[in-house]
Amino acid sequence: MDTLPSTDEGVAFLIQAEGKAFYHAGDLQLWPQEAMEDSAAMERQYHAILEPLRGQYFDAAFLMADPRQGASFAGGFDYFMRLTDTREAYPWDQEYNIDRLCAQDCTAPYRSRIRLAEQCCLHANLFSSLAL
């Protein structure tokens, strides 16, 4: 298991287990900021943290798509999906409405790979069994 720093608290997790590759964003997210210059700095930080993952394959990625972020809620999700080769993506925020994410134009290239976190036993079982 490896980690990436977060743009908030904690870390993001990169896990190799039983021949599979998993990513869990934790609080690594493209958080909206009040001021434009702060937003640009957040975007640069988020992109720099994820850049080492460019083109990397993941069997499953658990990504934040937090509706409390307003209009920019899908920005981090979209960037990760375009940066990596991810087979299945699970938005994991508990208040989440997957229809809202799939309705975003930006998700068209990978919409068929977005799944409900509840459909994936890995979210509940794999990460808890690793005592993260």
Secondary structure, 3 states (H helix, E strand, C coil): CEEEECCCCCEEEEEEECCEEEEECCCCCCCCCCCHHHHHHHHHHHHHHHHHHCCCEEEEEEECCCHHHHHHCCHHHHHHHHHCEEEEEEECCCCCCHHHHHCCHHHHHHHHHECCHHHCHHHHHHHHHCCC
